[in-house]
Amino acid sequence: AVEGLRGRWISDRGAVIAGVVASSLIFTVFHLPGSISAFGFRMILGLLLGAAYVWTNSLALPIGLHFMTNFALNNIYGLSNVAEGGARAAMLL
C-alpha cells in the first residue's frame, strides 16, 4: 500500500501513515462481523500490527503479536467467540 501511495502529492511519511491505515481497514474488514466496539478494537489492533511491521520491516513481530492476542483472548480470558472477544478486549485491557 505504501509503494502505491508514494508520489508527487504525498510525502514518504504520509504514504507510510496512509498505508498503515489502509491495511488496518483491510485487516478489520476481514475480521468482521462484530459490534462497533469490536470494530474499534480490531482497527486499533490493525494499526499496532501495521506499526510493528513498519518498525521492524519484518512480518515476524506482527504475526507473533496476532498469535499472542488470539491466544490471550481464547485461552487466558476464555473468550472463544471472536466477536465477543473483540467487544470485551478493550474492557480487559
Buried (B, 14 or more C-beta within 10 A) or exposed (E): BBEEBBEEEEEEEEBBBBBBBBBBBEBBEEBEEBEEBBBBBBBBBBBBBBBBBBEEEEEEBBEEBBEEBEEBBBEEBEBEEBBBBBBBBEEEE
